[in-house]
Structure formats: C-alpha cells, structure tokens
Amino acid sequence: MDNNELKKKIIELKEKRNAVIVAHNYQVDEVQEIADVVGDSFALSKYCASVDINTIVFCGVHFMAESAKILSPEKTVLLPEIDAGCPMADMVTAEGLIEMRKRHPGAVVVCYINSSAEVKAESDICCTSSNAIDIVKKIKEKDIIFAPDQNLANFVAKQVPDKNIIPWNGFCITHHKIKAEDVLKIKEIYKDSLLLVHPECKPEIVELADFAGSTKQIIDYATESKHENFIIGTEMGVLFKLKKQNPNKTFYLMSQGLLCPNMKKTSLQSVYNSLNDMKYEINVDEDIRVRAKNALDRMLELS
C-alpha cells in the first residue's frame, strides 16, 4: 500500500479499535501527520489517561509506552516497533540505582522520565526536561541523586546551586555527541539566528545557546519569539512542527547528526501493523507499576 492507502486504513482501524494515536515530536513527519496528538512523552501519557478510549498506539520508544501503561493500566498500550528503545534509559538499572542510594543515604532520588518502569519504581520522584528545575527546587532535602542524564543534571545544578546534585553517568547518544566547535561554526554561518538547544546537550553547548529547554519549550519559544531565524539543537523531528506552526520563519538544524535511530524506526506501515495485529502490547508488573506511579504522582503534586 502507498502512504495514502495506509493512512486511510489506519483511520479505519483506529475507529474499529477505539484507539488513539500519539506521537513524540521526534517521530518522522508522516507519523506525526497521522497522530491525534504530537508532543513531549509525558504530556502524551497524561493525554492518553484523560481520554475515553480502549487502545493507545504510542509512536515513540519503549519507556514512553511504559509511562502510558503506568497511568492507564486498564487500557491496551501498543508500541508499533518493539525494539524502539532508548540508550540513555538503558544506562541505568534498578539494581544500580539501589546501590547508589546506599552510597548516599538520605539523598532523594530524582528520576528523569527517560527511564524504565523498574528505575522509576526505585525513585522518589520523576521529572521531565520541562519541569526538572522546578521539581528540584521544591525538594526539601539538599542531596539529590539525579538519574540517568548527567547533562540534564548539570543543567539543573547550575540553576539550583543550593542543592547537591549527584549525577548518574548517563547521556543521550544523539545530543551528547554535539561538539562546541561545530556549534561555533554554524553560529558564524547563520549570525542572525538564535540558537535553541535541549538540556540533554553537554554544558558547553548549553552555554553557547540563546535558549535551552524541552522540545515543547523550544517549539513554544520559537513560535512566540519575534525573531525569524533559528538554529535548532535537538533531534531533527522537531522541525516538522516548528515549520508547520511558523511557515514564515527559517530553521536550521545545528547538525545533520541530530537524528535518533530509535525514534525513526516507527513508520506508517508499522502503525498500520500495530493496529491491525494489535502489537506490540506493553505491560508492566503491577507492583512495579504502582511504585513507579507513586514517583510520577509526586512529580505531578510538586509541579
């Protein structure tokens, strides 16, 4: 089937399954087009929990589908590409986090949403790239273990200097590989452009930026800004919504290497297969789900 036929079949199956299709901002353009909602991972999970549907097709990576299941245990959650994972999420394990907690008794464990359900279950509170600073500010304790992203941990530490941030040694393989010299080169080429980056980038990259924030915050900043030219320092999928919402503005990708292979695995064909064959279903052990939800609930309470 060509793309038009696939889209038609997907819409038919969506109605048949009483399903909703959600897609992360890093998904390929045609998947974003077919989705009911496009956004950041946790915002999509909250949306799925709020709508009266039976099936969630989560076009993203494994931890995102898990988060949707944690918030909507009664719904069927499907991940179109079962091997769409997150290397950063894989860099921390529940066992490793337990051991780190033992080395820092009394420290609060803040877990970035980019983590497995098992890791969330061993954490005190979750955060997103949008609310990490606010969450850490509101925690009473001084010592905070922040996992798994060392770069987001550093970003938070600089904004909340009264806290002792103990970072886990993890990172996003896409954002982490950006080099300062490459950023300086593109800033020299597009001198009249503002540089917007994700805080998963290294500290020296964030320091060169005019703004650092989550994918949604980057999109909102560019949309609300009176400036017309922007260099985008996050995964290339975000360009689809940026250009769609701002047809009269110009966006340059900071590096052609800003591509997440796992995010690009999902296609229209795999969305169709997911709905047609009801695969691949994501389940979370109930004990882990409940404990992971407690960490998410604490985040919601503080934010």
C-alpha positions as CSV (number, residue, x, y, z in Angstrom):
1,M,0.0,0.0,0.0
2,D,1.1,3.5,-0.7
3,N,1.1,6.2,2.1
4,N,-2.4,7.5,1.2
5,E,-3.9,4.0,1.4
6,L,-2.0,3.3,4.6
7,K,-3.4,6.5,6.2
8,K,-7.0,5.5,5.1
9,K,-6.6,2.0,6.6
10,I,-5.1,3.4,9.8
11,I,-8.0,5.7,10.3
12,E,-10.5,2.9,9.8
13,L,-8.6,0.6,12.2
14,K,-8.4,3.4,14.8
15,E,-12.1,3.7,14.8
16,K,-12.6,0.0,14.9
17,R,-10.2,-0.4,17.9
18,N,-11.5,2.7,19.7
19,A,-7.9,3.8,19.7
20,V,-5.9,7.0,19.9
21,I,-2.5,7.5,18.1
22,V,0.0,9.7,19.8
23,A,3.5,10.6,18.5
24,H,6.5,12.1,20.0
25,N,8.0,15.3,18.5
26,Y,10.9,13.3,17.2
27,Q,8.9,10.9,15.0
28,V,9.1,11.0,11.2
29,D,6.8,13.6,9.5
30,E,4.2,11.2,8.1
31,V,3.7,9.6,11.6
32,Q,3.3,13.0,13.2
33,E,0.7,13.8,10.5
34,I,-1.4,10.7,11.2
35,A,-1.3,11.1,15.0
36,D,-4.2,12.6,17.1
37,V,-1.7,14.4,19.3
38,V,2.0,15.2,19.0
39,G,4.1,16.3,21.9
40,D,6.6,15.5,24.7
41,S,6.5,12.0,26.1
42,F,4.9,12.5,29.5
43,A,2.3,15.0,28.2
44,L,1.2,12.4,25.7
45,S,0.9,9.8,28.5
46,K,-1.3,12.2,30.5
47,Y,-3.4,12.9,27.5
48,C,-3.9,9.2,26.9
49,A,-5.1,8.8,30.5
50,S,-7.6,11.6,30.1
51,V,-9.4,10.3,27.0
52,D,-12.1,7.6,26.8
53,I,-10.5,5.0,24.6
54,N,-9.6,1.4,24.8
55,T,-6.3,1.3,22.9
56,I,-3.2,3.6,22.9
57,V,-0.8,3.4,19.9
58,F,2.3,5.1,21.2
59,C,4.6,6.2,18.4
60,G,7.8,6.7,20.4
61,V,10.2,4.5,22.3
62,H,9.8,1.8,25.0
63,F,9.9,3.9,28.2
64,M,7.2,6.2,26.8
65,A,4.8,3.4,26.2
66,E,5.6,2.1,29.7
67,S,4.7,5.5,31.1
68,A,1.4,5.4,29.3
69,K,0.7,2.0,30.7
70,I,1.6,3.2,34.2
71,L,-1.0,5.9,34.0
72,S,-3.6,3.9,32.1
73,P,-3.4,0.3,33.4
74,E,-6.9,-0.6,32.1
75,K,-6.0,0.4,28.5
76,T,-4.2,-1.6,25.9
77,V,-0.9,0.1,25.1
78,L,0.8,-0.7,21.8
79,L,4.3,0.2,20.7
80,P,4.5,-0.2,16.9
81,E,8.2,-1.0,16.9
82,I,9.1,-3.3,19.8
83,D,12.8,-2.7,19.5
84,A,12.5,1.1,19.6
85,G,14.4,1.7,22.8
86,C,16.4,4.5,24.4
87,P,20.1,4.0,25.0
88,M,20.1,6.6,27.8
89,A,17.3,4.8,29.6
90,D,19.3,1.6,29.3
91,M,22.3,3.2,31.0
92,V,20.6,3.0,34.4
93,T,19.2,-0.1,36.1
94,A,17.1,-0.5,39.2
95,E,19.9,-2.5,40.9
96,G,22.4,0.2,40.1
97,L,20.2,2.9,41.5
98,I,19.7,0.9,44.7
99,E,23.4,0.6,45.1
100,M,23.9,4.3,44.5
101,R,21.3,5.1,47.1
102,K,23.2,3.0,49.6
103,R,26.3,5.1,49.0
104,H,24.4,8.3,49.6
105,P,22.0,7.6,52.5
106,G,19.4,10.4,52.9
107,A,19.6,11.6,49.3
108,V,16.4,11.9,47.3
109,V,16.4,10.1,44.0
110,V,15.0,12.2,41.1
111,C,14.5,10.1,38.0
112,Y,14.2,11.6,34.6
113,I,11.2,10.4,32.7
114,N,13.6,8.8,30.2
115,S,13.9,5.7,32.2
116,S,12.4,2.2,32.6
117,A,9.4,1.5,34.8
118,E,11.7,-0.5,37.1
119,V,14.0,2.5,37.6
120,K,11.0,4.8,38.3
121,A,9.8,2.3,40.9
122,E,13.1,2.7,42.8
123,S,13.0,6.5,42.6
124,D,11.4,9.0,45.0
125,I,10.1,11.4,42.3
126,C,10.2,11.8,38.5
127,C,10.8,14.8,36.4
128,T,10.8,15.9,32.8
129,S,13.1,18.2,30.9
130,S,10.4,20.9,31.2
131,N,9.9,20.7,35.0
132,A,13.3,19.3,36.3
133,I,14.4,22.7,37.7
134,D,11.1,23.4,39.5
135,I,10.9,19.9,40.9
136,V,14.4,20.0,42.3
137,K,13.8,23.5,43.8
138,K,10.8,22.2,45.7
139,I,12.5,19.2,47.2
140,K,13.4,19.9,50.9
141,E,16.4,17.7,51.1
142,K,19.8,19.1,49.9
143,D,21.3,15.9,48.5
144,I,19.7,14.7,45.3
145,I,20.7,11.7,43.1
146,F,19.7,12.6,39.6
147,A,19.4,9.8,37.0
148,P,20.1,8.9,34.3
149,D,21.2,12.0,32.3
150,Q,24.3,13.7,33.5
151,N,23.8,16.7,31.2
152,L,20.3,17.5,32.4
153,A,21.7,17.0,36.0
154,N,24.4,19.6,35.3
155,F,21.8,22.0,33.7
156,V,19.6,21.7,36.9
157,A,22.6,22.0,39.2
158,K,23.6,25.4,37.7
159,Q,20.0,26.7,38.1
160,V,19.7,25.4,41.7
161,P,23.1,25.9,43.3
162,D,21.8,25.4,46.8
163,K,21.3,21.7,46.1
164,N,24.0,19.0,46.0
165,I,23.2,17.2,42.7
166,I,24.8,13.8,42.4
167,P,24.5,12.8,38.7
168,W,24.2,9.3,37.2
169,N,26.7,8.9,34.4
170,G,24.2,8.5,31.6
171,F,23.5,10.6,28.4
172,C,21.5,10.8,25.2
173,I,23.7,9.5,22.4
174,T,22.2,11.9,19.9
175,H,22.6,15.2,22.0
176,H,25.8,14.2,23.7
177,K,27.9,13.9,20.5
178,I,27.4,17.6,19.5
179,K,30.8,19.4,19.6
180,A,31.3,23.0,20.6
181,E,33.5,23.8,17.6
182,D,30.7,22.6,15.3
183,V,28.2,24.9,17.1
184,L,30.6,27.9,16.8
185,K,30.9,27.2,13.0
186,I,27.2,27.2,12.4
187,K,26.7,30.3,14.6
188,E,29.2,32.0,12.4
189,I,27.4,31.0,9.2
190,Y,23.9,32.0,10.5
191,K,24.9,35.0,12.5
192,D,21.4,36.5,12.7
193,S,19.9,33.2,14.1
194,L,19.1,32.3,17.7
195,L,20.4,29.0,19.0
196,L,17.8,26.8,20.8
197,V,19.0,23.6,22.4
198,H,17.9,20.7,24.5
199,P,19.4,20.5,28.0
200,E,20.4,16.9,27.2
201,C,23.3,18.6,25.3
202,K,26.7,19.0,27.0
203,P,27.1,22.0,29.3
204,E,29.4,23.8,26.9
205,I,26.7,23.5,24.2
206,V,24.0,24.9,26.5
207,E,26.3,27.8,27.4
208,L,26.5,28.8,23.8
209,A,22.7,28.7,23.3
210,D,20.3,31.6,23.5
211,F,17.7,29.2,25.0
212,A,17.7,25.7,26.4
213,G,14.5,23.7,27.0
214,S,12.4,20.6,26.2
215,T,11.1,20.0,22.7
216,K,7.8,21.7,23.6
217,Q,9.6,24.6,25.2
218,I,11.8,25.0,22.1
219,I,8.7,25.0,19.8
220,D,6.9,27.5,22.1
221,Y,9.9,29.8,22.3
222,A,10.4,29.9,18.5
223,T,6.7,30.4,17.9
224,E,6.3,33.2,20.4
225,S,9.6,34.9,19.5
226,K,9.6,37.9,17.2
227,H,12.9,36.6,15.8
228,E,12.7,35.0,12.4
229,N,15.8,32.7,12.2
230,F,16.7,29.9,14.5
231,I,19.4,27.2,14.8
232,I,17.8,24.1,16.3
233,G,19.9,21.9,18.6
234,T,17.7,18.9,19.2
235,E,16.5,15.9,17.2
236,M,15.5,16.8,13.7
237,G,12.0,15.5,14.0
238,V,11.0,18.7,15.9
239,L,11.5,20.7,12.6
240,F,8.2,19.3,11.3
241,K,6.1,21.1,13.9
242,L,8.3,24.1,14.0
243,K,7.9,24.7,10.3
244,K,4.2,23.9,10.4
245,Q,3.5,26.4,13.1
246,N,5.9,29.0,11.8
247,P,5.7,29.0,8.0
248,N,7.3,32.5,7.8
249,K,10.3,31.6,9.9
250,T,13.5,29.8,9.0
251,F,15.0,26.9,10.9
252,Y,18.5,25.4,10.5
253,L,19.4,22.1,12.1
254,M,22.5,22.5,14.2
255,S,24.0,19.3,12.9
256,Q,22.8,16.6,10.4
257,G,23.8,14.1,13.1
258,L,20.9,15.1,15.2
259,L,18.9,12.0,14.5
260,C,17.7,9.4,16.9
261,P,17.7,6.0,15.2
262,N,15.2,4.6,17.6
263,M,12.7,7.4,17.1
264,K,12.9,6.9,13.3
265,K,12.0,3.2,13.4
266,T,8.3,3.9,13.5
267,S,6.7,4.2,10.1
268,L,3.1,4.4,8.7
269,Q,3.4,0.7,7.9
270,S,4.3,-0.2,11.5
271,V,1.5,1.9,12.8
272,Y,-0.9,0.1,10.5
273,N,0.6,-3.3,11.5
274,S,0.3,-2.3,15.2
275,L,-3.5,-1.6,14.9
276,N,-4.2,-4.4,12.5
277,D,-2.4,-7.1,14.6
278,M,-2.7,-5.4,18.0
279,K,1.0,-5.5,18.5
280,Y,3.2,-4.9,20.3
281,E,1.4,-4.8,23.7
282,I,3.3,-3.2,26.6
283,N,2.7,-4.5,30.1
284,V,4.2,-3.5,33.4
285,D,4.2,-5.7,36.5
286,E,1.6,-4.4,38.9
287,D,3.9,-3.9,41.9
288,I,6.4,-2.0,39.7
289,R,3.6,0.0,38.1
290,V,2.2,1.1,41.5
291,R,5.6,2.2,42.8
292,A,6.5,3.9,39.5
293,K,3.2,5.7,39.5
294,N,4.0,7.0,43.0
295,A,7.1,8.7,41.6
296,L,5.1,10.2,38.8
297,D,2.3,11.3,41.2
298,R,4.8,13.1,43.4
299,M,6.0,14.9,40.3
300,L,2.5,16.0,39.5
301,E,1.9,17.1,43.0
302,L,5.0,19.3,43.0
303,S,4.5,20.7,39.5
